[in-house]
Amino acid sequence: MTTTAPARRTELRDFYEDPAVPVASGAARTLRQARMLAAALGPATAGPRTVLDLGCGDGTAAATAAPLLAGHRIVGVDWSQDALRRAHARLPYAVRGELGGGGLPFATGSADAVLFSEVLEHLVDPDAALDEIRRVLRPGGHLMLSTPNLAAWYNRVLLAAGVQPVFSEVSLRAVHGRPGREVVGHLRLYTARALRQFVTAAGFETVRLRGAPFHGVPRALRPLDRLACAVPPAASILLLHARRT
């Protein structure tokens, strides 16, 4: 029997509503991304800006970034009710919304910046997601996107050895053929080149691409992972700053 698209979407929603599924990312990535955004927005003394954290999860990332974005208004957005319940404990504003279906509950051009951290790789329709992000951003507004790198330095080694790369998943029920134990629901993975081309096609101009370390790298290999950040196409995590054209 062929599984229908609505049924697959229901299974994914149930997966992300499971409290056992991780909804927070590493602090190192969060801080690097927040510094990039703070530099782009400037101090709030020049006028507070509205920042949407789409896919805010439990609010940890936005709360970590908040001191660097003091004076700016950060609004967490997620469609998981469980995640939002936890986010409300960390953020002054957390609302329910989704990038598909009816779209986000914000007016066109109402946001100055969007944080889109570790979300893109989970989406069935990433094209529609960027279309909706572009709609809510003002012209020249900032998109701060982070996503795992398919071409991370260790994935190149693993693939050469015939091992399933880190971050990739073949099942929502268990890990098969790759290092790690957690199933996190990744559907798509990007290289640096693919990510740049993808956001350009969606109506954004890349300003900067940086690398960030991955908190799941074994402790003995973390110095190498930090060194790899100097070469973003080989880093664990891709941090892309783009502007709406």
C-alpha positions in Angstrom: 0.0 0.0 0.0 1.3 3.5 -0.9 1.4 6.0 2.0 -0.3 9.2 1.1 1.3 12.6 1.6 -1.2 13.7 4.3 -0.4 10.5 6.2 3.3 11.2 6.0 2.7 14.7 7.3 0.7 13.4 10.2 3.5 11.0 11.1 6.1 13.8 11.0 3.9 16.0 13.2 3.6 13.2 15.7 7.3 12.7 15.6 8.1 16.3 16.5 5.4 16.5 19.2 7.3 13.7 21.0 9.0 15.4 24.0 11.9 12.9 23.6 12.9 14.4 20.3 15.7 17.0 20.7 14.5 20.6 20.1 17.7 22.5 21.1 21.0 22.9 19.3 24.5 23.6 20.5 25.4 26.8 22.3 28.5 27.4 20.1 26.4 27.6 16.9 23.8 29.8 18.7 26.4 32.3 19.9 28.1 32.6 16.5 24.8 33.1 14.8 23.7 35.7 17.3 26.9 37.6 16.9 26.4 37.7 13.1 22.8 39.0 13.6 23.8 41.6 16.2 26.4 43.0 13.8 23.9 43.1 11.0 21.2 44.8 13.0 23.3 47.2 15.0 22.5 48.5 18.5 18.8 48.9 19.5 19.6 52.6 20.2 19.2 53.1 16.4 15.7 51.6 16.8 14.5 48.2 18.0 14.1 45.5 15.4 11.7 42.6 15.2 13.5 39.2 15.1 11.5 36.0 14.4 13.0 32.8 15.6 11.3 30.3 13.4 11.3 26.8 14.8 12.3 28.1 18.2 11.9 24.8 19.9 12.1 25.1 23.6 13.4 28.7 23.3 17.0 27.8 24.5 18.6 29.2 21.3 16.7 32.5 21.4 17.3 32.9 25.2 21.0 32.3 24.6 21.1 35.0 21.9 19.0 37.5 23.7 21.9 39.2 25.6 23.6 39.9 22.3 20.4 41.3 20.9 19.4 43.5 23.8 16.7 46.0 23.0 15.5 44.1 20.0 12.2 42.2 20.1 12.6 38.4 19.7 9.5 36.4 18.9 9.7 32.6 19.1 7.6 30.7 16.6 6.9 27.0 16.5 4.0 24.7 15.6 4.8 22.1 18.3 2.6 22.8 21.3 5.0 20.9 23.6 8.0 23.0 22.4 6.0 26.2 22.9 5.0 25.3 26.4 8.7 25.1 27.2 9.6 28.2 25.2 7.2 30.4 27.2 9.4 29.8 30.2 12.4 31.4 28.4 10.9 34.0 26.0 8.6 36.9 26.5 6.9 36.2 23.1 6.3 32.7 21.7 3.5 32.1 19.3 2.2 29.1 17.2 2.8 29.2 13.5 4.0 27.1 10.6 5.7 27.7 7.3 3.3 25.6 5.3 -0.5 25.5 5.2 -1.9 28.9 6.3 1.5 30.5 6.7 3.0 32.5 9.5 0.7 34.8 11.6 2.6 38.0 10.6 2.0 40.7 8.1 4.0 41.0 4.9 7.2 42.9 5.5 6.8 43.1 9.2 10.0 41.4 10.3 13.5 42.9 10.2 15.3 39.5 10.7 14.6 35.8 10.8 16.6 33.2 12.7 16.2 29.9 11.0 18.3 27.5 13.0 18.5 23.8 12.3 15.0 23.8 10.7 15.6 23.6 7.0 16.9 20.0 7.1 13.6 18.9 8.6 11.2 20.3 6.0 9.2 18.4 3.4 8.9 21.6 1.3 11.8 24.0 1.9 11.0 26.1 -1.2 7.6 27.1 0.3 9.3 27.8 3.6 11.7 30.3 2.1 8.9 31.9 0.1 7.0 32.5 3.4 10.2 33.8 5.1 10.7 36.2 2.2 7.1 37.4 2.5 7.4 38.3 6.2 10.8 40.0 5.9 11.0 43.6 4.9 13.1 44.5 1.8 16.7 44.2 2.8 15.7 42.1 5.9 18.2 39.6 7.3 17.9 35.8 7.2 20.3 33.9 9.5 20.1 30.3 8.5 22.0 27.4 10.0 21.9 23.8 8.9 24.2 20.7 9.2 26.8 20.3 6.4 26.6 17.2 4.3 30.2 17.8 3.3 31.5 18.2 6.9 35.2 17.0 7.1 34.3 13.7 8.9 31.5 13.0 6.5 33.9 13.1 3.6 35.9 10.4 5.4 32.9 8.3 6.3 31.5 8.4 2.7 34.9 7.3 1.3 34.7 4.3 3.7 31.2 3.5 2.6 29.6 4.7 5.9 26.3 6.6 6.1 27.2 10.3 6.8 26.5 12.0 10.1 23.3 14.1 10.1 21.6 11.9 7.4 18.8 9.6 8.4 17.0 6.7 6.7 14.3 6.1 9.3 12.3 8.0 11.9 12.4 4.9 14.2 16.1 4.2 14.6 19.6 5.1 13.5 21.0 2.8 10.7 24.4 2.8 9.2 25.9 6.0 10.7 27.5 7.1 13.9 25.2 8.5 16.7 22.2 7.2 18.6 19.5 10.0 18.3 16.9 10.1 15.6 16.2 13.8 14.9 14.1 13.7 11.7 16.5 15.1 9.0 14.9 14.9 5.6 17.3 17.1 3.6 21.0 17.9 3.8 23.0 20.7 2.0 26.6 21.4 1.0 27.8 25.0 1.2 27.4 25.4 -2.6 23.9 23.9 -2.7 22.8 26.2 0.2 24.0 29.3 -1.5 22.3 28.4 -4.7 19.1 27.5 -2.9 18.7 30.8 -1.1 19.7 32.8 -4.2 16.9 31.0 -6.2 14.5 31.9 -3.4 15.2 35.7 -3.7 18.0 36.2 -1.2 21.5 37.5 -1.6 24.2 35.8 0.4 26.2 38.2 2.6 28.4 35.8 4.5 28.9 32.1 5.1 30.6 30.8 8.3 31.2 27.5 9.9 30.3 26.3 13.4 31.2 23.2 15.4 28.9 20.4 16.2 28.2 19.5 19.8 27.9 15.8 19.0 31.5 15.4 17.8 33.5 13.1 20.2 35.6 15.1 22.7 38.9 13.9 21.2 38.0 15.3 17.8 36.6 18.6 18.9 39.8 20.6 18.3 39.8 19.4 14.7 36.1 20.4 14.4 36.8 23.9 15.7 39.7 24.2 13.2 37.4 23.2 10.4 35.2 26.2 11.1 37.9 28.3 9.3 36.9 26.5 6.1 33.1 26.8 6.0 32.5 24.2 3.2 34.2 21.6 5.5 32.7 22.7 8.8 30.1 20.7 10.7 27.5 23.4 10.6 26.8 26.0 7.9 25.9 29.5 9.1 24.5 31.6 6.3 23.7 35.3 6.5 21.5 36.4 3.6 19.4 39.5 2.8 16.1 39.7 1.1 16.6 41.2 -2.4 
